[in-house]
């Protein structure tokens, strides 16, 4: 337990060895040092640290260009418009998302946006009729999003996400920096401590355009077949995979397992 009362997601010590012979995990130790250094800093400071601090390594920003994505993208663009931005096109997204992605990239003058897709051969082999989502949404997400993203991230030491503590109970102790155990990468969460009102304030103060579907009742936006409108009073993510025990695509890993809660960015 740290002095601030938060248990680290990854301990800097490798346990299971004789007392006094523990080995220090360099990556976990690096993350602990980054969290200690930036614990009381703002989200913008953490973003700048992620892009400029050598300890953070080579990072990419992964964005869904969804409901709140423009906040993180704008914050990154202020620091470095050449930041690598990875956008996964599942080829099942809303047309509005594809248009919004291009508009935001142009508005923010993002110079290094890469669109990631599963290969045609893989799609043909695993989902030839485009109906996999109708009977196995986990397999569809793995095929069209998780695996293509993990492949694209191979050349990076880590990635920047838009995850926030308020999104779910599993993220209530989310730190700015964390270790993705399964892949051995660093994940940076500049907005970890932000509340919904912080998001709204940032959008308004910077006059940033929201995804057009937000005004039509879609506070959380994914693939068209698996996203529905949300009624007043419902949880904002209730429209994702409605009626299923699932609320994330599975691109995040904790303790070697995919976690299904919250948005990427």
C-alpha positions in Angstrom: 0.0 0.0 0.0 1.4 3.4 -1.0 1.3 6.4 1.3 -1.6 7.8 -0.6 -3.7 4.7 0.1 -3.8 3.4 -3.4 -2.6 -0.2 -4.1 -0.4 -0.2 -7.2 -1.7 -2.2 -10.2 1.7 -3.9 -10.5 4.2 -4.3 -7.7 7.8 -3.4 -8.5 8.9 -6.6 -6.8 8.8 -10.1 -8.2 7.4 -12.2 -5.4 7.7 -15.9 -4.7 11.4 -15.9 -3.9 13.2 -16.3 -0.7 13.1 -13.2 1.6 15.7 -10.7 0.8 16.3 -12.1 -2.7 13.4 -10.4 -4.5 14.2 -9.0 -8.0 13.1 -5.6 -9.0 11.0 -5.5 -12.1 12.5 -2.6 -14.1 9.3 -1.8 -16.0 7.2 -1.8 -12.8 9.8 0.3 -11.0 9.8 2.8 -13.9 6.0 3.1 -13.7 6.2 3.6 -10.0 8.8 6.4 -10.5 6.6 8.1 -13.1 3.5 8.0 -10.9 5.5 9.4 -8.0 6.9 12.2 -10.1 3.6 13.2 -11.7 1.1 12.2 -9.0 0.0 15.8 -8.3 0.3 17.1 -11.8 -2.5 18.0 -14.2 -3.7 15.9 -17.1 -1.9 18.2 -19.5 1.3 17.8 -17.6 1.0 14.0 -17.7 0.3 14.2 -21.5 3.5 16.3 -21.9 5.4 13.9 -19.7 4.2 10.9 -21.8 5.4 12.5 -25.0 8.6 14.1 -23.7 9.9 12.2 -20.7 12.5 9.6 -21.9 11.3 7.2 -19.2 7.9 6.9 -20.8 9.5 5.4 -24.0 8.0 5.4 -27.5 4.2 5.8 -27.2 1.2 5.9 -29.5 -2.2 7.4 -28.8 -5.0 4.9 -29.5 -8.3 6.7 -30.3 -11.7 5.5 -31.2 -12.7 9.0 -32.3 -15.8 8.4 -30.2 -17.9 10.5 -27.9 -15.1 12.1 -25.8 -12.1 11.3 -27.9 -11.5 14.8 -29.1 -10.4 15.9 -25.6 -7.4 13.6 -25.4 -6.5 14.2 -29.1 -6.6 18.0 -28.6 -4.5 17.7 -25.5 -1.9 15.6 -27.4 -1.9 17.9 -30.4 -1.0 20.9 -28.2 2.2 19.1 -27.2 3.1 17.3 -30.5 0.9 17.3 -33.7 3.2 14.5 -35.0 2.2 12.1 -32.2 1.4 8.6 -33.7 -2.4 8.2 -33.5 -3.8 4.7 -34.1 -7.4 4.5 -35.2 -8.9 1.0 -35.5 -11.5 0.9 -38.3 -13.5 -2.3 -37.7 -15.3 -1.7 -41.0 -18.5 -1.8 -38.9 -18.3 1.8 -37.6 -21.0 4.4 -38.0 -20.5 6.5 -41.2 -20.6 9.5 -38.8 -17.5 8.2 -37.0 -15.5 7.9 -40.2 -16.4 11.5 -41.2 -15.7 12.8 -37.7 -12.3 11.1 -37.6 -11.2 12.9 -40.8 -12.7 16.2 -39.6 -11.0 16.1 -36.2 -7.6 15.0 -37.7 -7.8 18.0 -40.0 -9.0 20.4 -37.4 -6.2 19.5 -34.9 -3.6 19.2 -37.7 -2.7 15.7 -36.6 0.2 14.7 -38.9 0.6 11.0 -38.1 -2.8 9.2 -38.0 -2.7 5.5 -39.0 -5.9 3.6 -39.7 -5.7 0.0 -38.5 -7.8 -2.8 -40.0 -7.8 -6.6 -39.9 -6.5 -8.0 -43.2 -8.9 -9.0 -45.9 -7.7 -12.6 -45.7 -8.3 -12.8 -42.0 -11.8 -11.3 -42.4 -12.6 -13.8 -45.2 -11.4 -16.7 -43.1 -13.1 -15.8 -39.8 -16.1 -13.7 -40.8 -16.8 -14.2 -44.5 -20.5 -13.1 -44.2 -20.0 -10.2 -41.8 -22.3 -11.9 -39.2 -19.9 -13.0 -36.5 -21.1 -10.2 -34.2 -24.6 -11.7 -34.2 -23.6 -14.8 -32.3 -20.1 -14.1 -30.8 -19.3 -10.5 -30.1 -16.1 -11.3 -28.2 -14.7 -13.1 -31.3 -15.8 -10.3 -33.5 -14.1 -7.7 -31.4 -11.0 -9.8 -31.2 -10.9 -10.2 -35.0 -11.7 -6.7 -36.0 -10.1 -4.6 -33.2 -8.1 -6.3 -30.5 -5.7 -8.3 -32.6 -5.1 -5.6 -35.3 -4.4 -3.1 -32.5 -2.0 -5.4 -30.7 -0.1 -6.0 -33.9 0.1 -2.2 -34.6 1.4 -1.6 -31.1 4.4 -4.0 -31.5 6.7 -1.2 -32.4 5.9 0.9 -29.3 6.9 0.8 -25.7 3.3 1.7 -24.7 0.2 3.6 -25.5 -1.9 6.6 -24.3 -5.6 5.9 -23.5 -8.6 8.0 -22.4 -9.6 5.8 -19.5 -11.0 7.4 -16.4 -11.6 6.3 -12.8 -15.3 7.2 -13.0 -16.0 4.8 -15.9 -16.2 1.7 -13.8 -15.4 0.1 -10.5 -12.4 -1.8 -12.0 -10.8 1.6 -12.7 -11.4 3.2 -9.3 -7.7 3.1 -8.4 -6.4 3.9 -11.9 -3.0 5.6 -12.0 -1.6 7.9 -14.6 0.9 5.3 -15.6 0.5 1.5 -15.4 2.0 -1.7 -16.7 0.1 -3.8 -19.1 1.2 -7.2 -17.7 0.2 -9.3 -20.6 2.1 -7.3 -23.2 4.8 -5.7 -21.1 3.9 -2.2 -22.3 3.3 1.0 -20.4 -0.2 2.5 -20.5 -0.7 6.2 -19.9 -4.0 7.5 -18.7 -3.8 11.4 -18.5 -7.5 11.7 -17.8 -7.6 9.1 -15.0 -8.7 11.6 -12.3 -11.2 13.5 -14.5 -14.9 13.6 -13.8 -17.7 14.0 -16.4 -17.9 17.7 -15.7 -14.2 18.1 -16.4 -14.8 16.6 -19.9 -17.7 19.0 -20.5 -15.7 22.0 -19.3 -12.7 21.2 -21.5 -14.9 20.7 -24.6 -16.6 24.0 -24.0 -13.5 26.0 -23.1 -11.7 24.8 -26.2 -14.8 24.9 -28.5 -14.3 21.4 -29.6 -16.9 19.6 -31.7 -18.4 16.5 -30.2 -19.2 13.4 -32.2 -22.5 14.1 -34.0 -24.2 11.0 -32.6 -23.9 12.3 -29.0 -26.7 14.8 -29.7 -28.8 12.0 -31.0 -28.7 9.9 -27.9 -25.4 8.0 -28.2 -23.1 9.0 -25.2 -20.8 6.0 -26.0 -20.1 5.0 -29.5 -18.7 1.9 -31.0 -19.6 -0.3 -34.0 -23.0 0.4 -35.5 -24.5 -3.1 -35.1 -23.6 -3.2 -31.4 -24.4 0.4 -30.3 -27.9 1.6 -29.5 -29.4 4.8 -28.2 -29.4 5.5 -24.4 -32.5 6.7 -22.7 -32.5 9.5 -20.1 -31.4 8.1 -16.7 -29.6 5.1 -18.1 -26.0 4.4 -17.7 -24.1 6.1 -20.5 -22.6 2.7 -21.6 -25.8 0.8 -21.5 -26.1 1.2 -25.2 -23.0 -0.8 -25.9 -23.7 -4.5 -26.5 -27.1 -4.0 -25.0 -28.5 -7.1 -23.2 -25.1 -8.8 -23.0 -22.7 -9.2 -20.1 -20.2 -7.1 -21.9 -19.3 -3.4 -22.0 -15.9 -3.3 -23.7 -14.3 -4.7 -26.8 -11.4 -6.3 -24.9 -8.3 -4.2 -25.9 -7.2 -3.7 -22.3 -5.4 -6.3 -20.3 -5.1 -6.6 -16.5 -3.2 -9.6 -15.0 -3.0 -11.2 -18.4 -6.8 -11.1 -19.0 -8.8 -8.9 -21.3 -10.9 -6.3 -19.4 -14.3 -5.3 -20.7 -15.1 -1.9 -19.1 -14.9 1.7 -20.3 -13.6 3.3 -23.5 -10.2 3.6 -25.1 -10.3 7.3 -25.9 
